[in-house]
Amino acid sequence: MAWQQTPSFVTMISVMPLLLRLIPLLITFNASATFEHHVVKFGYEDISSWKVRHFQGRTHYTQVRLDNQPVLKATSSNSATILSKPIRIDLEETPYLNWSWRIENQLEGIHETTKDGDDYAARVYLAIGSNWLTSTSKAINYVWSSNQPRFSRWSNAFAGERVQMIAIRGSSDSIAKWQNEKRNVYQDFIHAFGDKGSEQANREAYRYINGIAIMTDTDNSGQAVTAYYGNIFFSTK
């Protein structure tokens, strides 16, 4: 008896060329896909689990809706309070930090490189090292500066070289307007604390983020400011 091709077999043969054409597209799509590691999604996460530390007075952090989006509102008047959270981020996998923020007013007449002027309307703080937010950890502060040139970097007035400040926004940027940011944190740590001479040595020194913090503070200048923070996440690109 002659062998008969089943309909399913015939169908498979007929669609095989199409499948072969789709495979490269699927591989390309997978390679180009962006993976996101969310640190916080305001409105969907209770921030009461974050650690609160008051340095002077109380900066008030509340989850609100602005422009129909859930965000974090920070109000500071002669105060300094930091919100922090331990995390474990592999910068080899997700080197880019993404966030949005806005401020409602600028701090006036301060010099941020000095202790009397070490105040920022908004900042996002990232640390490496097992004991973060201590004298042994290294950290980068992405800040909304009042007087430093955009993308300039300087040592923190109190912590010294182990905490580097980077001006992401400044006095020339619009207030009461959202700004979206993206930074290659891995490269920023290399530039801030030095290239170790090889990729392996750099990975050993800077690969893992162990903590993140948000801070709006005005305790040194005695001024008042309001800021808003949007969702924060790391991504592959």
Beta strands, then each sheet from edge to edge (+ up, - down):
strand 1: 36-40
strand 2: 51-56
strand 3: 60-66
strand 4: 69-77
strand 5: 80-90
strand 6: 96-103
strand 7: 120-128
strand 8: 138-144
strand 9: 153-156
strand 10: 160-169
strand 11: 179-184
strand 12: 208-217
strand 13: 224-235
sheet 1: 1+ 13- 4+ 3-
sheet 2: 1+ 13- 6+ 11-
sheet 3: 2+ 5- 12+ 7- 8+ 10+ 9-
end
